[in-house]
Amino acid sequence: MEKETIQEISRLGKASILEILEELERDDKINRKLPGGGFLHISKPLPFLVIHRLEKEEEIKDPETVRVVISEAAYLLIGDEDFKGYQQLIYALGEKYSVKFKAFLFFEIYSGKTGSRDFKIKGPTDLLPSTVKVLKKELDKIKSKFLQLGLNVEVHNTKNRHERGKEALLDIDEIHQVGCLLLGLQIPMLHRTREGEEYPIFFRNFKDLLIKAIHKTIYDFIRVQTSSGVSSYMALGRKYLKPKVFEIDRKLTEIERSFQFLMLISPANIRQIKQEFFESGYKKVLDYHYRLLPVDPDLLKRKLYHLKIEKIDDPALSFLFREKREELDHQITMLNERGIPNFFYNSVRLYGTVKTNLKKVAESILTAVPEAVETESDNQVNSADFAALARKEFEYFRKQDPNFQSKIHIKDNIHTLMVSQGELYIPTDYKMNHEEADALLQHEVGTHVLTYHNGMQQPLELMAVGLANYDTLQEGLAVMSEFLMGGLTPNRMRVLAGRVIAGAALLKGKKFKSIFNLLNKKHGFSPERAFNIVSRIMQGGGFLKDIIYLKGLVSLRKYLMKGGNLELLLIGKFSLGHYNVVRELYERHILKDTHIRPRYLEYESTQKKLDLIRRGLPIHEMINN
């Protein structure tokens, strides 16, 4: 968490400016209150400074513009007094950083009049043709996004880079002599009515797009004019997060951890259901019974929507938090709806539907891969054996990171292996062969437990419990680990495909016995496997999570074929849809490298198999016989 000791400077004289420069030389970062309500924030040495002039409090016309500015890694809010002192400070900062980076950009932002529809770019188009062009291009994208508003983007080649009626920020010729450039941008003020009422949803979308446009513009300047070594516009956001970010992250995580979603929607009487179904000749299905709720859904929702996520000005984090709140909202609702039709509809909202392409992949697997007959052997791995293997894997992780911690639970009221909140749960009567055990060990421990631990080492706890929609990538990684370990058997691949077929049937309104017969009679699944597939997908009243295993594998395969980095996906729990946001936070040095790596990355065979994937190995051939 960012710990700031904020000192206040009452007057910007030579001594105080020198003090600021010395602090920057010493620490590379600064947070200082300045005269007239001003503020200087620099979180890391960068060749730019975003500037905004504050009005007197009673005359503030657009506080939202301030929120745009303070989202930056380097910004200056100019107070309403001692303007000459601010000019001297700006010039001194320009001198310092233009030497360090070979060039330096001042980017002043101000708002137009209420109801204005004009972006006005003011700068030396002859000296900065590329940078101005990038800014115009990005603002044109915003214009297209809000086409109905009739926005206009103007470019002015002028030395008057400031708002009309204001004093010039700097003498243009003087700052050119010390290697600095000044760019001015007027933004339209459409997010408030003439009476001063804000349009919060519009402003949020507008702000996020505007910040992205600003970052791409600054990055173009950095790339062409400086020697800073910044690798991407994504690295330009704040390095240190505000305390409010950590507060909301912590509270979202507390809500997530207050209930075990998968455990609570799993039937507690699964063994009785199975016994009755088989003894009745696959005709009688007992009602599902669920564990008592340890939480009050109404109270959880009250906590959830009490969080002031709208106050988070970092676009990347605001986006992640809003998505997670929506996902938790759906899950909490589903806890109240177990066993009724509405549960299924919220399941569709969480996990999506079975699209045509995914169903075709599933059908191609079932056509190409017949079910293999397995015989009961003396050397099968039982629940206790699997727990022992998991403990060895835990020791392997502790050698990489002594802080690694997890627990193993063997339970008689669960019917499948699962990891919940970083801990492993094993059904009492679970059995498998040795090849499956190695593969499932990497699935559950080498992926789900591992990414939980790596996520816990991140400053954002949500990276451990999971960002919204993280399950698809998690299960894709987990199944990929089975392939890399040589344990993705024909029957295992068929189960993944069968889950998709069952999900498609559920979406068409089919019931338990109908889906069982579809799997058993049409697609050749043994009664045991058909029951396991259908009993899982019918829990809660219709639960589509199981379609994401194959869906995740298909998506991950595409990612790897495009040259994607596998190890970056192991730093925590997130979705491929979050990849660019996560990469941005990684490049801003907010997110860290992995602390522990899975065992399969040590093997030479892993790289050979990854090469096969990148060359387009079909899904139905990803089978280890």
N, C-alpha and C positions, 0 to 999 in steps of 0.2 A: 504494500500500500504506500502511496505517495505521502511522505511526511514533510510538510512544508513549515519552515520557520519564516514567517512573513514579516519583514521589517517595513516601516513606513518612512518615506522621505518627504519632508514638508516643502523643500525647495530644491530645484534642480540647478545648483550652482556647479562650479568647476570641481569642488571637493566631492560632492555627492556623485557626480558623473564618474569621476575617477574611482570612487569606491565601488560603483556598479561594474566598471570595467575590470577592476582587480578581482571582484568576486567571480566574474565570468572566466577570468584567466585561471582562477583557482579551482572552480567547481564545474565549469562548462554549463551551468544552469543557474537560473535565478527566478525568484518570485518577489517582487517589490511593489508595495503600494506607493503611488506617486501623487503629487499635488492635485487637488481638485477632483479626487475620486479616480485618478488614473491608475494603471497597473501595467507592469512589465513582466511577461512570462516567457522564459526560454528554457525548454526542457532538454535540449541537446543542441550542439553546434550545427547550425544549418545556414545556408547562404540566402536566407530571406527573412523578412519580418512583415507580418500582416498588421495593418494599422487601421484604427478607427477612432474618430473624435467623438467624445461624449458631449452631450448637451447638458445644460443645467437641468437639474432633476425635474423641475416643473415644466420643462420644455421638451422632455424626451419624447420623440415621436415614433421611434422604432426600436424598442429594446430587443427585438428578435435578431436584428443585425448584430448586436453584441454577442448573442449566442452563437452565431456563425463564426465570429472572429475568435472567441475564446475556445473554440474546439481545436485551434491550431497549436502546433508544437512551439511556435515562436510568434508572439503577438504583443502589440503595444496598444493600450487604451489611453488616449490622450485626455487628461482631465480638463475641467473648465477654467483652469487658472494656470499661470506661469507658462504660456505658450512658447515664449522665447527659450525657456529652459528645455522644453520638450524638443524644440528644433535643434538645440545644441546636443542633446542626448542622441537624437536620431543620427545626426551627422557623425558623432563619435562612434556609434555602433557600426555605421557604414564603413568608416575608416578601418576599424578593427577587423571586421569580417571580410572586407574586400581584399585585404592583404592575405588573410587565411585561405580564402576560396577563389581568389583571382577576380571575382565579381560578386556583386550583392544586389538583391532585389528588394525594394520597398513596394509593398502592394497595399495601397489605401483603398478601403471599401466604405462606401456610404450609401444611404438609401435615398430614393427619389421622393417626390411628394406623394401623399396618400392617393392611391388609385392610379399612380403612374404605371405605364406598361413598357417602359424603355430600359433596356440594359445599355449603358454607355461606357464603352471602353476608351480610356484616354491614355495615350502613350505614344512613344516614338516608333511608329510603324516602319520607318526606314531603318532603325537600329535593331528592332526586335521583330522582324517580319514573321519568324517561325512561332514565337511565343504568343504574339497577338493573334495569329491565325489559329493556334490551338484554342485560345480562350474563346474566340468567336465561334469556332466549330462546336465547342462544348456548350456554349450558351444557346446556339441554334438547336441543339438537342433538347434543351429545356423548353425552348420555344415550341418545338414539335410535340413535346410531351403534354404541354398545356395549350394546344392549338386553339381551343375555344376562347382563350383569353386575349388573343390578338397581340401577343408580345412582339417587341421589336428589338433588334440588336444593331446598335450603331457603333462605328469605329471612328474615333476622332484623333487625327494626328496633330497633337497640340502640346505646348509646354505647360498649359494650364490643366494639370492633372487632378485638381481638387474640385470640390463642390462649389457651384456658383455662389458668390456672396461670402465665401470664406477666404482667409489668408492662405497663401501658398504654403504648403508643408515644407518645401525645401527649394533652394535655388537650383534649378535643373543643371545649369552649366557648372556649378560648383560640385555637385555630387558626381557628375560625369568625370570630373578630374580625379576623383578618388575611386573610380571603378564601380560606381553604383548607378542603378537605374530605378526609376520610379514609374509605377503603373497605377492608374486610377480606374476604379470600377464603380459605377452607380448601378444599384440593383432596384428593380421596380418593387414598390411596396403594395403588393396585392393581398397580403395575408392579414390585412386589417381593414375594417370598414372605416368610413369617414368619421364614425362615432367612436372609433378606437377599439371595437370588438375584434378579437382575433379569430381566424379560421385555423384551429390547431392542427387538424389532419392535413390540410393543404400545406401549412407551413412546414410540417415535418418532412413531407415528401419534397417540397421545394428546397428546403435547407440541405437535405442529404445530397440532392443533385448538384446544388450550388457548390458545396464543399468539394465534391468530386471534381467539378469543373476547375475550381481554384487549384486543387492539388495537381491536376494534369497540366495546368498552365505553368505552375511553379516548377514542376519536374522538367518541362521542356526547357525552361530557362537554365535550370541546374545542369541538365544534360549537355546543352550547347555551350554555355558560357563559363561553367565553373569546374573545379576539381574536387568536388565534395565526395564523390564515390557513392552517392545515393543510387540504389539499383532499380528503384521503381517508385512511381507516384504513391504506391501503397505504403511506403515507408515514411511518409511525410506527416502522419498524424502524431498525436501526443505520445511520448514514451511513458510518461507517468500519468496514471489514471487518478481521477478525483475520488475522494472518499465515498461520494454518493454511488459511484459505480460498484465499489466493493460491498457497500451496504445492500444494494439491490441484488447483486449476485449471491450474497450470503442468504438473504431472505427467500429468494427463489429456490435455492438449494435446500434450505430448511423445509420448505413446503414439499419439495420432491422427496426428501428423506423421511417425511412424517408418515408415509405409507408405502408399502411394497406393492406396486400396481399389479405386476404379473402374478404374484402370490395370491392377491385378493380376488382376481378374476378367474383363478384356476379352481376347479371343483375339488372340494375336500373329500368327496365320496367316490372318487374315480374308480377305485377297485371294485366297489359294489356295482357301479354302472357297467363295468366291463364283465364282471361275473354274470350278472343278470342277462346282459345282451347275448353272450355266448351260450348260456344255458337255455335261452329261449329260442335258439336257432336264428339269431340275428334279427329278432322281431321286436323285442321289448326294450325300450330305452327309459331308464329311470330319470327322474328329475335331477338336475344338477343342484347341489347344495354348496353354499359358499361360506367362507370364514366371516365371522363378525367384523364389522369395520372398526378399526382402532381410532378413527378420526371422525369428526363431524364435517361432512362436505360443505355445509353452509359457512362454517367458520373459516375453513380453508379458502373458500372463494372470497370471503371478506378480506382476508389477509392478502390474497393474490391481487385484488384490484385496489387495495390501499397503497400499493407500491407506485411511486411517482416516476414511472419510467419515462414519461414525457419530459422530465427535467434532465435527462441524459442527452448531452449535445454531441457526443461522439457517434457519428452515423453507424459505424460498424457495431458498436455495442448496443446502441438503441435498437437496431434491427434484431440482434440476437435475443435480447431480453423480451421484446414484444412477441417474437415467435414462440419463445419458451413459455411465456405466460398463457398464450393461446392453447398450446399443447397441454399444459397442466389443467387448464380450464376444462378441456375435453375429457381428460382422464378422470378428474374429480367427478364430473357429470356421470361418466360411465360407471363409477363405483356405486352410485345411487340407482343405476339402471340395469344392474346385473339380472339377467333372466327375463327382461322385457325387450320388445322390438327396438326401442330407441337406442339400446346398447349397440346394436349392429350398425345403425346409421352413423353413430359417432365413431365406430370402428372404421367405417369407410372414410370419414373425414381425416382420421389419423394416418391410415395406411394406404389410402387410395384404392383404385379398382384394378382388375386384371385386364391390362390392355391387350389388344390383338397380338402384337409381336411377342409379348411375354408368354401368352398362351401357346403360340406356335412353337416357341422354344421348348416349353414343357411337353407338348405333344411329340415333338421330334425326339426328345429324350426317351419317352415311353415307347415310341416306335422302334428306336434303334437299340435300346438297352432292355433285354428281358430280365425278369426278376431271377436272381440266382438263388438256388436252393441251399440253405444253410443247415448244417447238422449240429446238434448239441455236442459240444466237445468237453473233455475234462479240463482243458486249460483255459476256460473262459474267465474273463475278468469280472468279478462281482463288485458290489458297491465299496466294500472294505479295501479291495485291491486298488480300485480306482482312486480312492482317497489317499492311499499310500503313494501312488504315482503323482498325485497332485501335490503332496507334501514335498516330494523331491523337486518338483518344478518350482515350488515356493522357495526352496533353498537355492536353486539356480538364480532366482530373481534377487535373493538377499545378497548373493555374492556380488551382484552388480550394484545394488543399493541396499545398504544395511537397514534402511528405514522401511523397507517393504513389510507390510502386514496384511494378512487375510486369514479367514477362518473357513473351515469345512464343516458342513452340516449334513448328516445322513438322516433323512426324514421318511416316515412311512405314509405321509399324507400328501405327497407330491408324486407326479407320474412322469416327470422328465427332468433331465439334467438342466440346471439353470444357474446363472450368476445374478445375484441381486445385491446392489450396493457394494460391489467388489468382493462378495463372499460366495463360495461355491456350495450349492445345494444338490445332493445326490439322493435319488429314490432308494429306499432300502432294498428293493428287489431288482435293481438295475443290473443287467448282464450284457456283456459284449465280448467280441473276440479281441485279440491283442492289437491287430491292425487298427480296428475301430477305436480302441482305447487311446492309442498314440495320437490319432487324428482328433478325437473329441477332446483330448487333453489340450491340444493347441487351440481348438475351437473355443472352449470355455475358459481355460486358464491363460493360454498364450495370446488370446485376443481380448476377451471380456474382462478378465481380472487385470491383465497387463495394462489395458487402456484406462481402466479405472485408476490404477496406481499412478500412471503417467499424468493423467488428468489432475490427480490430487497434488502433483508437484507444480501445477500451473497457478498463477495468481488468481485465476477465475475458477471457483469451485465447480461451476457448471460444466467445465471440461471433464470432470470426473463423473458426475451423474448423467451428463449427456445434454447437448444442445437439442433443440427441437428436431424431430425426425432423424435422430442419429441412428436408429435401429437398422435401417436399410444398409448403410455402409458397414456398421458393426457386423451384421450377419454375413454380408458379402466378404469382408475380411476373414471372418471366422471360417467360412466354407473354403475360401482360397487357401487358408492355412492347412485345411484337411488335404487339399490337393497337393500342396507343397510337401506335406509330411508323408505322402504316399498312402493315405487312408481314405480317399474319396472313392468308395467302392460303388459298383453298379447299383446295389440296393439303396445306398445312401443317396445317390444322385436321383434315383427314381422317387424316393420319398420327397425330395425337394420339388420335383416336377409334379408329384401327386398333390402336394399342398396347393400348388397353383391351380390345378384342375378342380380341386375341392373348393377353392376360393371362388373360382368362376361359377361353379354350380350354386354355391351359396348366394352369390350376387343375383342369380336367376330365380331365387326363391326356393331352391331345393332344401329338403329337410335331412335329418340325420340318416335314416335308413336308405333314402334315395341316393345320397352321396356315397354311403358305404357300398351299395350295390354297384354304382358307377365305377368306383375304384377296384372293387373285387372282381366283378364279372367282365367289365369292358376292358379295363387296363391291366388286369392280371395281378393285382396286389393280393398277397396272402391275407386271410381274415385278420390276423394280428396287426399287420402293417396298415391295412385299410382302417381298422378301428382306431389305431393310434393317430392317424391323420385326421379322421373325421371328428374324433372326440376333442381334439385340440381346437379345431376350427369352429366347433359349435359351442365352446365355453363362453359364458357370459350372455349368450343369446346370439352369437355369431361374431367371431373374432378373427379379423383378416391379417393379423400380424404374420402368420406363417407364409404368406405369399412373398414376403420381403427377402427370404433366404435366396431364392433363385433370382429375384429381381435385383438384389444387391450384388450377386455374383455377375450378372449380366452388365450392370453399370460399372462395376470395378474392372471387369475385363476391358470395356471400352476405354476407361481411364488409363489403364496400363498400355493399351495399344497406341494411345496418343503420347506415350512417353512419360506418364505420370510417375511420381516418386512414391513407392510403397511405404517407406519408413515414416514419411511426414504424416501419414494417415494414422500413425500409432501414438501421437502426442496427447491424445484425449479422445473423447467421444463426440463426434460431429457428423454431419452428412456431407456428401459430395457437393450438394447445393451450397454448403457453407465454405467450400474450399477457398474461394477468393477472399472471403472475409477473414478466415483463419490465417491464410498466407499473409494478408495485410497486417494482422496483429503479430504474426511471427516476424515479419520484416521490421516492424516497429519495436521489436525486442520486448514485447509484452508477453508473448508466449515463448516457451523454452523448448529445447531439444528433448527427446525422449530420455528418461532416466534408466529404463530397462528395455531390453530388446528380446523378442521371442527367440527360442532355441533354433527354429528352422532357418533363421537368417545366417546361422553359422555354416550351414551345409552347402557344399559346392553344387549339389543337385538342385538346390533352390533357384540359383541363378539360371541354370539351364532350363528349368521349367518356366520361369518368368520370361525367358527369351522366347519360348514356344508360345506363350500367351501373347506377347507383343507382336509376334508374327501372325497372329490370327487363329490360333488353335480353337476349333469349334467347341462350344460348351459340352456337347454330348461326347466329345473325345477326351474331356478332362476327367478321365476315370482311371483309377489305379487298380488294375485287376489283381 
